[in-house]
Amino acid sequence: MTTPPRRPRCPARAAASRRRAAARCAAALAAAAAAFAAPRAQAAEVLVAVAANFAGPLARIGEAFSAATGHTLKVSSGATGKFYTQVAAGGAPFEVLLAADDETPRRLLAEGHAVPGSAFTYAIGQLVLWSRTPGLVDGDGAVLASPRFRRLAIANPKVAPYGAAALQVLQARGLHAAVADRLVTGESIAQAHQFALTGNADLAFVALSQVAVPGRAPEGSLWRVPPALYREIRQDAVLLKAGAHNPAARALLDHLRGPAARALIEAHGYALPR
C-alpha cells in the first residue's frame, strides 16, 4: 500500500504559529521576571546617622529589617553633637537620626530640620565604668578615688551625651578635680571604649551595650553606675527632612518600635521606654 503524499504546510501559517509561540514565551518570561522582582520593586536605601553607642545593636536590627522589607541601611556612626552640626548646616544627607539623647532631636524639630511628630524614645542608655582588667573595677566604683589607675577615658562631653553623663558622675562623687589630670577624652564614646580596650586608658565610662554581649558575661570588670548619679539618657529617634518622602525611612522607624527590635535593644543592655 502506498502512503498518500503529505500535504505541504502553508509557510504563512507556520510563521504565524511560531510568532504566537514566541509571544507566549516572551509573555511568560516577562511575568516570571515581574513576579521575581515584585517583592524588591519598592526596596530602597535609608541613610542613617546613629550614635556610636548604638552602632552594634543597629547592625543586628538592620539585618532583620532588611530581611523583612528588602530595604537596606547605609549607616554612619559617631557623636550625636557632630551629627547635629552637620544636619543643621545643611550639608548632611541623613534621613534618620538615632541620637544618644532626646535634646538633639528636639532641637532639630524646633529648627525645622526634622519631620514634626516623628520623634520617639527607642532606648534608655545605661552608663558603666569599665576596664579590660578583671578585678580592677569594683562593684561600687571606689577605684575612681584610688591611685590604682593612670588614665580614665570619657567621650567628649560637649558633643557626646554619655561623656556629659560621665562628668555628672564624677561631680556627684566629688572627684572631678581629683581625676582631671588623668582624663583622656575621645571624640565619641566608641573612641573612649577603644582607649580602654587597647590599654591606652585603664578605665573608661562607656555604654553597657558596648561591653555586654547578649548571652555572655561582660569581659574585664565593670561598675553599673546608679542612675541617680547622672541625668537619664533617653535616646530618641527622629525622621529628618531629607527622609520625609522615603517610605523606607519611615519603615525603619516603625520597625524600631516593634517587638523584635525592642527585644534586641533590651538584650544589648538598654532599658526600654514605657
N, C-alpha and C positions, 0 to 999 in steps of 0.2 A: 504494500500500500504506500502510495506516495503522500508525503506530508504537504498540505497546501502551503503555498508561499506566505510568509508573514507579511502583514500589511505594513508598509513603511510608516513610521511615526512622523507626524507633522512637526517639522522643525520649530514652527512658531509656538505650538502647544508645549513642546519640550522646554523651550526657553522660558515660557511663561511659568511653567511648573517650577523650574529652577529658581526663577526670581521670587516666586511665592515662598519656597522653602528657605531661601536666603533671608527673606524679610522676616519669616517666623523665627529663624535662628538669631538674627540680629535683635529682634524684639525680646527674645528670651534672655539673651546675654545682657541687654540693657536693663531688663527687670532684675536680673540677678545682681548686677552691679549696683543698682539703686538700692536693693534690699540690703546688700552688704554695707553700703555707705550710709544708710539711713540713721543708724544709731550714732554715728560720728558727725553727721551733717551739721549739727549745731554745736559741735565741740569748739572750744575757744581757750585762749590763754588768759590767765589772770596775773597781773603784776602786783606782787605783794611785798610790802615793807614790814618786816617783823622784828620786834625787839629781840636782842641777842639771846636772852634767857629762854625764849620760846622757839628758837630755831629747830632744836631737836624734836620736840613734840610736833611741830608743824610738819616736819618731814614725814612722820608716821601718818598724821592726819591727811596730808596731801596724797599719800599713796591710796588710801581708802577713798578719798574724794575723786581722784582720777579714775579709779576702777569703777566707781558707781556712775559717774557722769560723762567720762571722756574728756573733761576739761583738764588742762594742765596748769601748774603753777610755776611762775618764774619769780624766785624769791631772792630778796636782798635782806641781810640781817645786819643789825648794828644798834647804835644808841638811839633811843626814841627822840631825844632832843635834836640830833642831827637830821633825822628824817623830817622833823617839824620844819627846820630851817630850809631844807630842800623843797618841801612842798609849798611852804609859804612864799618862797622866792619864785615859784612858778617853773622851776627847772626840772622837776621830777615827774616821771610818767606814772608813778604808782597809782593803783586803782583801789587797793585795800591797805589800811594800816592796822597792824596788830601791835598796839603800843604796850609799854611796860607800866603805864599809869592811866588814869582817867582824865587828867588835866589836859594833856596834849590833844586828844580828840575833841574835848570841849572847846579848846582854843581854835582848832581848825574849823569847827562848826560855826563858832561865833564870827570868824573872819571870812566865811563864805567859801572855804576850800573843801568842805565835805558836804554830803547829802543830808539834809535835815531828817531827823528821826531814825537814822541808821546806826547810831552808836549803841553798844551794849557791853556789859562786862562778861568776858569769856573765861576769866580765871582770876584767882586771888593768889598772889605770889607769897612764898614763904622764904624768908631770909635765913641763911645759915652761915656760921663761921666754920671754915673747912681747912683741913691740912691733909696732904697726901701721907703724912707720917702718922701711923697708928699710935694712939695714946697721947699725942701732943695736945689735942683739944679735949677738954673735959666737958662734962655734961652741964656745966654752969657758966662756961665762958671765962673762968677765972684766969686762964692763960693770958688774957689781954692785960692783966695787971701784973704780969710776971716778966722777968728778963729772959724767958725761955724762947723768944723768937727775935729775929733780926729785922724782918720785913713783913708788913701787913699790907696786902693788896686790896684796893677797893676800886669800883668803877667811878669815873668822873662824875661827881655829884651835880655838876652843872648841866649835864645832858643825859645822865642815866639815873632813873628813879631808884634802882637798887643801890647806887652809890650814895644818893641822898639818904636812903634808909640806914645805910651803914654809919654815916655821920651821926644820925639821930641816936643810934645805939651807943656810940662812943660818948656822945654828950650826956645821954641818960645815965651812963655808968660813971660819968665824971672822969673819963680817960682821954678825951680828945687831945688835950695839951700834952699829956704824958707820952702819947704814941705818935705825935705829929711828925717827929723827925724819923720815924720808922715807916711812914706811909709811902706806898708806891701806888700811883694812880693809872689805871688802864682807861683806854678810850671808851670801852664798853665793859659790861660785866663778863663778856666772853674773854676779853683780854685779861681782866683781873683773875679769872679762873685759870687762864693759861700761865700766868705768872706763878701761881701756886703749884700747878701741875708740873711745870718744868723745874721747880726748885728755885726760881728767881725771887720767890717770896715764901716764907714759912707758913703764912696764914692768908686766907682771903675770905672776904664777905662775898658770898655768891648766892644764887638761887638754888633752892633744894633740887629743882629739876635738872640742874647741871651735874649733880653728883649722885642722884638717885636713879638707878636703872630699874625699871619695873621688874619685879620678881627676884631682885638680888639686893643684898645688904650693901650700903654705900662703902666704898673703899676708903682707907685712911681713917680720919677721925673728924667728928663734927659736933657742933652745938646748934640745936634748933633754937634760934633766938625767939624769946617770948614776944608775941605780937604787941604786947603793951609797951615795948621799948621803941617801936617805930610806927609811923603812920601806915595804915593798911594799904597794901599795894594792890589796888584794884586795876586790873589790866583790861583796857577797853579796846574793842574793835570798832572801826568806822569805815564806811564806804566813802572814798574820796571822789571829788567831782570828775576826775578822769575815768572812773569806772561806772559812772551813773547810767550809761547806756550799754554796759556789758552784762548780759544776763549771767555769765559765768561768775562774775564778781559777786553778784547778789546770791548766787547759788552757794558760793563758798561760805558766805556769812550765815546762810541758812544751815549749812552742814555743821558749822561750828556750834550751833545751838542744839544739834541733835544728840541723841543718847550715845551713839558710838563715839563721837568726838569728845563728849563730856567724860566718858569713861577713860579715854586715853589721857585727857588732861589731868584727871584725878590720879591716874596711875603714875604720872610723871612728877608728882609731888606738889600739885596745886590744890588749893581749896576751891570749891565751886560756889558761885553766887547762888543765893536762894531766890 
